[in-house]
Amino acid sequence: MEPVDTHVLTELARHHGWPAMSLFSPMHRAGSAKEQDPIRLKNLAREGCAQLVAQGMREADAERFCAPITGLIDDPTFRRLPADGLAVFASETGVSVIRLDVSVPEQAVVGDRFYLRPLLAAHRGDDRFFALSIDRNGCRLLRGDGASIEPIELEGVPASLAEELQYDEAQPGLQYSSVPTPANAAGGGRPTGAVFHGHGGERDVDKSNLERYLRKVEAGVSRAVSCESGVPIVLFGVDYSLALYRTLNTCAALADEQVTGSAAEMPDHEIHARALEALKPRFAARTAEQLGALDDARGKGLAADDAVEIATAAAAGRVKTLLFDDSVGPFGVLDRETGQAAGVCASTPRMLRESADAGSAEVECGWDLVDLAAAETLLHGGEVVAFTGEDSPVSGVSAIYRY
């Protein structure tokens, strides 16, 4: 799964120049719907290519432009990778693909920049977290956000408790025996657990060995994450192991929220969903804080709700926080020389361009001003907060200004 972080979003926002194609498609993980995903993707790519021709590109050049996308869809490795949503960004310089753990509405957009609003709505970049699955047979650290999750290598950490203890068998005073895990007892393929018996009693020695292993896990986690960043670490595992890990923890970012039960065989996308569910109250509290900050800014004259005004302010670097829903539009243009945005289209324009000749008799081009404001906010180091669904606390777009 491709990580969707601020760096990726900013680089996409930085791109400018026609043609830029943005494709969004829902995906499926199993069943007949999954078998149809490549067909839907190809149809979506054809729609994008048709837009290129309609906007003036020769048909042969449009086919050349779209060939890498079609080749990617035909790649068996690509087709086997699971996802719930897909975002594809293509330009003359290459193709970028982002797989998502959430669905996105199907659409193809061609213009002089990438269309990011659906990705930002799926991303919810402030819903960041780490998930740490603790198990004797191997611990996993994953980094996630509202849209995706990816594994992170734990450097210097043994692959399992058994690996940590493999050189202890020859030590005097310790007697090693293997204990089948539940999966082994049922004929599964998981490794056996390790229990060492010594003078202190089986339970004490087992706890000591597990503690030794988890100390190395904790050190690896502390190296891999920024413990003071405030990004929460959610634990997954059985109660006993989680309680022991907490006694060893030195990372301030460790969350009180946890998911109990064995997660050894849990797929990444399920860990993603369960971590977001566990953190939902925390994220809801942060949203309340953001909305409170918006109300406070309104009282100080440092907020706006007009898309044209906000797009102008974002281009000047004045937007501190941009909040918006998952609707579309309104559409308009930006004059890069004056830095002024203008609303020029009552509906989706036939041709999508960021700028247009304001003096022309018929303006056929424009851009989603909220998407434009989001891109400019990212490029100027501001915060972008996107909401989805009918319960969105923001209708259209709102902004908190720096000044």
N, C-alpha and C positions, 0 to 999 in steps of 0.2 A: 504494500500500500504506500503510495507516494505521500510524504508528509506535506500538509498545507500549512506553512508557517508564514510569518510576516515577510521574510526574505523572498520567498516564492511569489507571494502576492505583489510585493513591491516591484519585482522584476517584470511581472506581467503588466503591471500598471505603467511601467516605464516605457514599454514598447509603443512606438508610434510609426505609422506608415501603412498605406494601403498596398496590398490587401492583407488584412488580418482576419482570420476566421476563428470563431468560437463555437464549439459544438458541445451541447449538454444532452445527456441521455440517461434515463433510469436503467439500471441493470438488475440482473437476477442471479442468485447463487445456485439455484437448482431447478430441476423440472423442465417442462417443455418451454416455459418462458425464457429460460437461459439459452436454450437452443436457438431461439429466435433473435437473441440480442445482436449477433453479428449482422443479420439481415437488416434490423432496424438501424444499426450504426451506418451501414452502407447507404441506406436510403437517406439518412440524415446528411452524410457526406455529399451525396448527389445533390441534395437541396442546397447545400452550401456552394457547390460548384456552379449550380444554376444561377445563384445570386452573383457569382463572379462574372459570368457571361452577361447577365442583365446589367451589370454595372460597367461593362465595356471591355472585359478581357476576352481575348480570342478563345474559342472553344478548345483548341489544342493546348494553349497555355494553361487554361483552367484544368484540363485533364492532367497536365504535368504537375501543377500545383497540388492537386488532390491525390496523386499517386502514392505518396508516402503514407497518407492516412489509410487508404485502401489496403496497402501492403501490411500495415500494422494490424488491421482488422483480420486479415487472412493468416497472420502468424499464429500457429497452434499454441505456442507458449502464452501469448497475449490472451487468447480466448479462454485458456484454462484458469487464469487468475481471477479470484472471486471479487465481487464488488457489488454495492447497491446503487452506485451512481458513477458517472464518468464525465469528466470535462476534458476536452481536447482543444488545444490552442495551436494554430498553424499560421506560419508566415513564410516569407521567402528564405528565412534563415533556419527553419526547422519546425519540428512538431513536438509539443509538450503534452503529456498525458497525466492526468491526476485521477486516481481511483478514490472513491468516496465510500464511507460506510453509511451514507444516507442517500436517499433518492433525490434526484433533481428533475425539474420539468424538461421535457424534450424540446430543444430549439436549436436553430442554426442562425448565427449572426455574422455578417460580413461587413467590415467597415475599415476605418483607418486606425483602429486600436482594438484591443481585446475587450470583450464584454465580460465583466467580472461580477456583476450583481448577483447572479444565481449562485456562483461559487462562494461569495461572501456570505450570502444567506445560509448556505449549507455549512460553511466553515465555523461560524461563531468563534472567532479566534480567541476570545477571552475565556472560553470554556476549556482551558488547557489543564492537563493533568498528567501524572505518571501513574502507572499501575504496576505493582510488584507482586507477582505470584510466587508464593513461598511453598516449596515442597522438598522433601528429602531427596527426591529423585531429580531435582533440578529447579532452580529459581529463574524466573523470567522478568525482565524489566521492559516495559513498553511506554512509549510517549504518545499521547493522544490529544485530540481537541474535539470540537463539536462534529467534525466531519470524518476523521480518519484516525488510525492508530498504526504505529510501527514499532517493531522490536528494537531495543538498544542493547548492544553487546556489553556484558559485565566483565570488564577486563580484570584479570587476576583472581577470578572467582572459580573454584572447582565446579565441574559440571554437575556434581551431585555429592551427597554426604558420603556415599561409598567411595568416590574418587578421593575425597579429602582424607579418608581413613585407610586407604588401600595399603599404605606403608606401615600401618600400626600392627598388622597381623603378627609380625615377628617380634614385637616388643614383649619382654617377659612380664608376667602378671596379667596379661590380657588374653582372653580367649575369644576368637571371632566366630560368629555363626550368622548365617543368612536367614532372614525371615521373609517369606513371600508377601508381597503386597496383595491387596484384594484383587487386583487385576491378574497377578500371577496365579492366585489360587483358583481363579475362574478360567484359567487358560489364556490370559492376556499376555501381552508382550512386554510389559514394563519391567525394569530392572528390579532385583530384589533389594529390600532395605537392609541396612547393616545395624547390628546390635553387638556391642562389645561387653563382655562380662568380666568384672574384676572384683577386687576386694570390697569396693564401696557399694556393691549391689547393682543389679541390672538397670534399675530405673535411674539411679544417680549417674551411672556411666553413660547411659543413653542420652540423658539430658546434657551432660558435659560435652559429649561428642556433637550433639546438635547445636549447642551453643557455640562451639568452636567453628563449626561450618557457617552458622549465621553471622558470626562476627566478620568473616571474610565477605559474606554477601553484603552486609551493611557497609563495609569499607568500599566495596565496589560500587554500590548505589551512591554513596556520598561523593565518589569521584565522578560519577556519570551525570549527576544532576546538580543544579545550582540550588543548594539547600536554602538559601536566603531569598530566593526569587519570589516566594509566595505561591508557586505552582504546587498544588497538593499532590502528595503521593498516597495512593489508595492501596491498601494491602488486600491480597486475596489468599485464602488458605484456611486450614483448620485452626480452631481456637487456640490450641496449645502452642503451636508454632508461632502464631501471630502474637500471642502474649509474650512469648520468649523474645521474639524479635524486638518488640517495643521496649523491653528492658535494656536492649543493646543499642537502640537507636540514638544517633547524635545529630540527626538532620531535623531542623526546625520545620521543614515543609511536610513532615509526616502528618497525614490527616487523621482525625478521629474516626472518620468514616472508613468502613472496611466491608468486605464481602466474605462471609465465612462459608466453608465447605471446600472440598478439594477442587482446585482449578488446574490440576496437572494436565488434563486432556481438554480443557476449555479452549475453543478456537479464539483467535485474536478478536474477531468481530463481536463475539459474545462478551468478552472481557470489556471491550469498548462500550457496549450497550449497558452493561451492569455497573460499570464505573460511572457513567453519566447519570444513571438512575440514582446511585448512592450519593452523588454530589449535587443532585438537583436542588435541594434546599439551600446549599451554599451558593450556587450560581443564581438562584432566585433572589437571595439577599443582596448579591452584588448588583443585579439588575435594578433592584429597588434603590440602591445607592446612586446608580447612574441616572435614574429618573429624578431622584431628589436633587442631584447636581444640576439637571436640566431646569427644574423649577426654580432653583436658586439663581441660575444664570439668567433666566427670564426676568426675575425681579431686579437684576442689576443691568438689564439691557444688553446682555452678552449672549443672547440666543436668538435663533430665527427658525421659521418653519416654511419659508418660501424657497423652492428649489433653485430659481434663477439667482436670487441673492446669495444662497449658500454656495452654489457652484462658483460664483465670482469670488466669494470670500475664501473658498478652498484653494482656488488657483493662486491666491495671494498668500497662502500659508496661514490664514487666520483661524482655521477650524481646528479646535482642540479635540473635540469628540463629535463624530457624526453618527446619528442613529436613524435607521430607516427600516421599512418593512420589505416584504418580498413581492411587491407589485411591480409594475413596469411604468416608466416615464415619470414626469412629463419630459418631452423632447425639446432640445434647443441646441444652440451652438455657442462656442467660446471664441472670442477674438483674442488671439495670443498677443497681439501688439498692445492692446489696451487693457487686457486682463478682464474684460467685461463679458459676462454670459448674457444670452438673450433667449427667451422662449419663443420659438418660431413655428412649432408644429402642434396642432390640436390632437393629432393621433400619430401612430407610428409612421415615420416618413418612408418613402419608397427607397431612398438611398440613405444609408447611415454614414454620416461624416461628423467629425467633431466641429469643424468650422465650415462656414458657407459665406458666399457673397451676400451681405445683408441688403445690397442694392438691387439684387436680381428680382425680376418680376415674379418668378415662381421658385420658392425655396423648396427643393426636394430632399434636402439632407438635414440631418440633425443627429443628436445623440441623446441617450437617456441621461438627463442632467444629474440624477442621483448617482448613477454609475460614474459619471465624470467627476462629481464631487468626491466620491469614495476614492477614486484613483488619485486625485490631487491631495486628498487628506493623507493617504498612505505615503505619497512621495514627500510630503512635508512633515512626516513623523507624527501625525495625529493618530487618534484611535478611531477605529471603525467598529460599530456595533450593529449587527443585522439581526432582525427578528423575522420569524416565519409563522404562518398560520393566522387564523382568524382572531386569536387571542393576542396578537401583537400589541404592545402598549404604545406603539408609535404608528400613526397613520401617515403614509407618505415618507417625509423626511424631516428631521429636526437637527439642529447643530448647536453646540456650545462653542463660543468664540474664545480665542486667547485674549483678544483685545478688541 
